[in-house]
């Protein structure tokens, strides 16, 4: 799901409303804490923002940030309050649809989208509505919305590409190619052409994807991401040598840490362990105070069976004040190394900090299974279920129930409304 907090914050600025200073400051602090992984602090500041009687735009932002933190009940309650005050506002209904969609509630999502559609949504909002319908595989309304937008604005390149994406997802190759052809006639810029290349790849039109990428690389020879995309195309056409050549070129040009992590990950996908490790080792050298780089290296060494090296990187990461997500990743790597006691201590500490987070309890259930403690696994699964797990978590729960021989419980989870793997 897309995160809409930035959009809400932008809306507040565009509206020119004079925000309540304490609420705005608390919201800004909550957003910063959420970005840094400090969920507890983010929730405390959000509560302070709500107590400060924020204006409409700040309440929108607070609701969407609560959703980002998986506090879907609070987020939904705040947004419903705004809807009661502004019942004809289509965008509020769209925000509500976004919140309940992230909670995996298909029925409530489609109901909110239906209500938004009755209230004359703007073209931008209709495009977002189509995305939500598509995300829940409700393809008919998504197609209708996008086709309506194309009929109104045939020169809207973004909508054409969204329509091509829908065609690719539904297996409509001719429809997707038709939209990409129309998009190509609209003088797309480099970013749109990147997206077109990815869509051609999704439609298995690898030659066209390759041709577009080669044009983009010629125009921007120093762009590492283009080289990485070119490597992906080569891999999909079973040209491993060309994929490795493009990856090497990407590696020479990559400066951004995220790009370098993607390069290492794709080296791993190609089975090229040595260059993958070299990329990660370079990242550790260049970012010695970044715990994530240490964890990336630890994860790779754990997969390689290099236990001592993995444990050394984990110990180094633990000294660098890792955030919540990084500590969760550490626990998972310790679990992969069968260091169950250390993993359990880490995850139990995280659960104590975030008692309402279903994913942490689900991780704890997996640890219990791997440690052979079936009773504890079932108890943690029940606790997970009581904390409104999202669709991905329900899928993982079903897998674990199946491993435990609880076939009925697994089927019941997959049959719940809103089931979806994203």
Buried (B, 14 or more C-beta within 10 A) or exposed (E): BEEBBEBBBEBBEEEEEEBBEBBBBBBBBBBEBBEEBBBEBBBBBBBBBBEBEBBBBBBBBBBBBBBBBBBBEBBBEBBBEBBEEEEEBBBBBBBBBBBBBBBBBBEBBBBBBEBBBEBEBEBEBBBBBBBBBBBBEBBEBBBBBBBBBBEEEEEBBBBBBBBBBBBBBBEBBEBBBBBBEBBBEBEBEEEBBBBBBBBBBBBEBBEBBBEBBBBBBEEBEEBBBBBBBBBBBBBBBEBBEBBBBBBBBBBEBBEEBEBBBBBBBBBBEBEBEEBBBBBBBBBBEEBEEBBBBBBBBBBBBBBEEBEEBBBBBBEBBBEBEBBBBBBBBBBBBBBBBEBBEBBBEBBBEBBEBBEBBBBBBBBBBBBBBBBEBBEBBBBBBEBBBEBBBBBBBBBBBBBBBBEBEBEEBBEBBBEBEBBBEE
